[in-house]
Amino acid sequence: MSKLFSPIALRGLRLRNRIVVSPMLMYRAEGGHTNDWHVMNLGQFAAAGVGLVMMESTKVDPDGCSTLRDAAIWDDAYVPGLRRIVDHVHSLGTPIGVQLGHSGRKAGMVLPWEGRGVLDLDHTPNPAGGPWQLVGPSAIPHSDAYKTPHALSVAEIGAMIDTWVAAARRALAAGFDVIELHLAHGYLGHQFLSPHANRRGDGYGGSLQNRMRFALELAEAVRAVWPADRPLFARLSCVDGMGWTIEDSIALSRALAARGVDIVDCSTGGMAVRGENLRPGYGYQTPFAAAIRAQAGAATMAVGMIVNPRQAEAIIATGKADLVALGRELLHNPHWAYHAAQQLGVPDPESLLPPSYAYWLDKRGRQGLGDYPGVAADPVLS
Ligand SMILES: Cc1cc2nc3c(=O)[nH]c(=O)nc-3n(C[C@H](O)[C@H](O)[C@H](O)COP(=O)(O)O)c2cc1C
């Protein structure tokens, strides 16, 4: 019996298997508004058997956008577009979550395929059309290329948490099944956690407990408005090579779980250009998911170069994580879950597909060549 394809209950939500679409910015929104692209992109994964689709880092504030093409959830005007994505994915029998994000001092980048540089924020309005104000825990830029952020006052931190809470209410109005708090990759949540980015002398800086305060208040505040039957995830950079360690992540995960976070999504890095001390390889971040699961007592999601069905199966079967998230491999092959079910010998893999696909495929997932006696599966060999 495949563990990867065993269902899991997270509060009131049942996932048919452990395969999750990792949140991936598509840089396709216009003025924050999602469109047909997002419906098509997220729909294709839902139509091919994943357990949960996670929408890209969707921004709670225009100043928190990574690029001018980020998706927005900072105003009620964005809810109908998001609702359309949710309804489409639901119509395919698949739950969908949204990752809420704010890029903090690292906002305002050009699109990746336009050079990965930094926007000239003095002459570029934010995606809501206003002046672009970078914010962070301290007035320290991400790198020489970035502007110095405004250090949030205690009152502004309170307002920032309210901003995330308002976004969570909109996520509920749009019908999302899961919220993930983006506390990783060098963005605002991670900036508060990091001794590298956070040099505050008040209750939000200094000791580990103080640096965790923003993340914990945020989790508590969002949990309070997110229905008790819907799961809450948090993505961490479990290590960043710039002072944040796995021991810190274990302590944070324990505290997040105590505040009602159901899944710790275990990524790494992003705090500094050369901060990462990890060499990417297959499953390179999975040991962090395993450590947090074992030592913090939190359920975890492993992510990072998980590409092979047997690799994914082993991660779940050996108790390293409760879920696996796939990013680039799913871009490469949106039907990965269906193919994985076939390779792992899961009974009736076609049941993962809508009948419009399943009816026409034979047991190898190819067109129903069995219907034509004497036709070989491979045209070159026939
Ligand atoms: C195009 C692209 C966009 C991404 N956007 C996000 C994002 O919005 N939020 C996030 O937490 N990670 C983001 N990531 C990171 C992925 O979620 C994932 O953690 C990373 O790609 C490693 O997994 P993989 O090896 O399966 O791709 C992005 C990755 C890619 C390739």
The ligand as an SDF file (V2000), in Angstrom:
LIG
                    3D

 31 33  0  0  0  0  0  0  0  0999 V2000
    8.7860   29.7580  -10.6490 C   0  0  0  0  0  0  0  0  0  0  0  0
    8.9280   29.5920   -9.1580 C   0  0  0  0  0  0  0  0  0  0  0  0
    8.2290   30.4240   -8.3010 C   0  0  0  0  0  0  0  0  0  0  0  0
    8.3000   30.2570   -6.9040 C   0  0  0  0  0  0  0  0  0  0  0  0
    7.5200   31.0410   -6.0870 N   0  0  0  0  0  0  0  0  0  0  0  0
    7.4520   30.7580   -4.7740 C   0  0  0  0  0  0  0  0  0  0  0  0
    6.4910   31.3730   -3.9470 C   0  0  0  0  0  0  0  0  0  0  0  0
    5.6330   32.1360   -4.4000 O   0  0  0  0  0  0  0  0  0  0  0  0
    6.5080   31.0770   -2.6200 N   0  0  0  0  0  0  0  0  0  0  0  0
    7.4050   30.1790   -2.0920 C   0  0  0  0  0  0  0  0  0  0  0  0
    7.3870   29.9450   -0.8790 O   0  0  0  0  0  0  0  0  0  0  0  0
    8.2950   29.5560   -2.8690 N   0  0  0  0  0  0  0  0  0  0  0  0
    8.3210   29.7860   -4.1810 C   0  0  0  0  0  0  0  0  0  0  0  0
    9.1680   29.0820   -4.9920 N   0  0  0  0  0  0  0  0  0  0  0  0
    9.9370   27.9580   -4.4140 C   0  0  0  0  0  0  0  0  0  0  0  0
    9.1760   26.6430   -4.6120 C   0  0  0  0  0  0  0  0  0  0  0  0
    7.9270   26.6590   -3.9150 O   0  0  0  0  0  0  0  0  0  0  0  0
    9.9810   25.4280   -4.1060 C   0  0  0  0  0  0  0  0  0  0  0  0
   10.1500   25.5450   -2.7110 O   0  0  0  0  0  0  0  0  0  0  0  0
   11.3580   25.3500   -4.7770 C   0  0  0  0  0  0  0  0  0  0  0  0
   11.2420   25.5220   -6.1750 O   0  0  0  0  0  0  0  0  0  0  0  0
   12.0270   23.9990   -4.4800 C   0  0  0  0  0  0  0  0  0  0  0  0
   11.1880   22.9410   -4.8930 O   0  0  0  0  0  0  0  0  0  0  0  0
   11.4350   22.1830   -6.3180 P   0  0  0  0  0  0  0  0  0  0  0  0
   12.8590   21.6810   -6.3170 O   0  0  0  0  0  0  0  0  0  0  0  0
   10.4310   21.0500   -6.3070 O   0  0  0  0  0  0  0  0  0  0  0  0
   11.1920   23.1570   -7.4150 O   0  0  0  0  0  0  0  0  0  0  0  0
    9.1370   29.2520   -6.3690 C   0  0  0  0  0  0  0  0  0  0  0  0
    9.8760   28.4330   -7.2390 C   0  0  0  0  0  0  0  0  0  0  0  0
    9.7620   28.5760   -8.6110 C   0  0  0  0  0  0  0  0  0  0  0  0
   10.5280   27.6390   -9.5110 C   0  0  0  0  0  0  0  0  0  0  0  0
  1  2  1  0
  2  3  1  0
  2 30  2  0
  3  4  2  0
  4  5  1  0
  4 28  1  0
  5  6  2  0
  6  7  1  0
  6 13  1  0
  7  8  2  0
  7  9  1  0
  9 10  1  0
 10 11  2  0
 10 12  1  0
 12 13  2  0
 13 14  1  0
 14 15  1  0
 14 28  1  0
 15 16  1  0
 16 17  1  0
 16 18  1  0
 18 19  1  0
 18 20  1  0
 20 21  1  0
 20 22  1  0
 22 23  1  0
 23 24  1  0
 24 25  2  0
 24 26  1  0
 24 27  1  0
 28 29  2  0
 29 30  1  0
 30 31  1  0
M  END
$$$$
